[in-house]
Amino acid sequence: MEAKGLIKGNNFDEVMTKIGYGKYQFIVFLVSGFTSFTQGSELVILCVFQKYLSEVHDFSFLLISFLATLIFAWQTIGIVISGYYSDKFGRLYMLKIGYLTILISGVICALIPNFIAFIILRSITNLGIGICLPIGTTYTLENSPSHNRGILAISFEGFYLIGQGLVLILVYFYMNNSDGSNWILVFGLTPLLGIFVLLAMFTLLYESPLFLLRTGKNGQGLIVTESISITNTGKGLTDKEISMIRKIEPMFDNKNILEVVINPKYRPRTFKLMVVMAANLVGFSGAFYLLPALIDSDNFYLGFLLCIICIIPVWILSFILIERVEWGRKYTLLLNFVMIIILCILGCTLATNEIGLVIVLGSICGLASVSNIVLVPFILEQYETEIRSSSYTLINIIARVQMLYVPAVFVLISFQPMYPIVFYAVTYSLAAACIYSIKLDTAGRGLDYNYN
């Protein structure tokens, strides 16, 4: 399963490299990054929601976990919708729908501080986040020169950090009393920022030119590429560049996504990626389920703070490995997973102490957060343009379905703090083995490959 070289789509890469990274791509990056910002803030919001229910209402933690999972599960439904329709109608088209959903439901949710309304409206908000998840990174990669793709993909972690940090600060200063009186401020602020994102999308951005070209809309793709060139350089395309773009042809006609992804060419890689994503989502949700259950309120905030602190050095390390040392995404992911396994082994001696447990779980969540940012483009780059979002969607759905057992399992293992540490060690050992066995590595240098 080795790359033989770029197919005809590399004509677009050459043209985009000559245009360069400029004002247009910067706007694309800011708009697409709002997905990571919203996802990061939403994780903290739902953790606060769990803590609020456990302290104010007489609900069991198992019921609270399933309520939070019910809300979070709507991201999966959004992923299903966008994965199919973004490969059919376009990336920007679905981003607009997703952001509109986040903005409207998030603001209404803040204005109606009611338990039932919160569950319904926050589920719709997560539906919008799910719609944006598969295509935020895809849209950025397909609009950018090859040599910028690696740094752009991993830089989304910065938006995720800002989203978590902002909500964590608001929660700490305004909702620490858990009386729900400041829901408007905490739950309404992050979606409300989407107004600026929507204005940029509707007035400044175009559909992904690579998507247009690879799906046979050559004329539209040429117009969009020229518009990007004028925005960045003040000049249109040269005759040579126009000629190169006109030579790009669709890769194949429309096929059933299952027939494409699970055929012998893709099947082993797809199944391994499903296992890897499921394992990392479990780690990613560690603070989401375990921190509210295992520790008191003060250490709850400390756990999230450690998660954010841990993200920064790991993000820098991953950036250096991918962009400077050029390890590629595969070995960077493998290193992150090995660090989590080592942390679990060391954490076995700390699990009986609450502060030690906070350090271990917060650090695991931080490592998993960075790994998720590296994993998403790694998955996207394993497939060609026409099936990129659909392939990621299929993998994400299966991974999230595998996560349905997580709340119940975490409730059971939370009675003994040692159990979550062992559970993580086994889960990430399996993920590391799968990552190591995948032959094709990527570093954001190209988007379309021919495979053996």
Secondary structure, DSSP 4 states (H G I P E B T S, - for coil): --EEEE-TTHHHHHHHHHH-S-HHHHHHHHHHHHHHHHHHHHHHHHHHHHHHHHHHS---HHHHHHHHHHHHHHHHHHHHHHHHHHHHH-HHHHHHHHHHHHHHHHHHHHH---HHHHHHHHHHHHHHHHHHHHHHHHHHHHTS-GGGHHHHHHHHHHHHHHHHHHHHHHHHHHSTT-SSTTHHHHHHHHHHTHHHHHHHHHHH----HHHHHHTT-HHHHHHHHHHHHHHHHS----HHHHHHHHT---SS----HHHHHTSTTTHHHHHHHHHHHHHHHHHHTHHHHHHHHHS-HHHHHHHHHHHHHHHHHHHHHHHIIIIIS---HHHHHHHHHHHHHHHHHHHTTTTTSHHHHHHHHHHHHHHHHHHHHHHHHHHHTTS-GGGHHHHHHHHHHHHHHHGGGHHHHHHHHTTSTHHHHHHHHHHHHHHHHHHHH------SS-S-EEE-
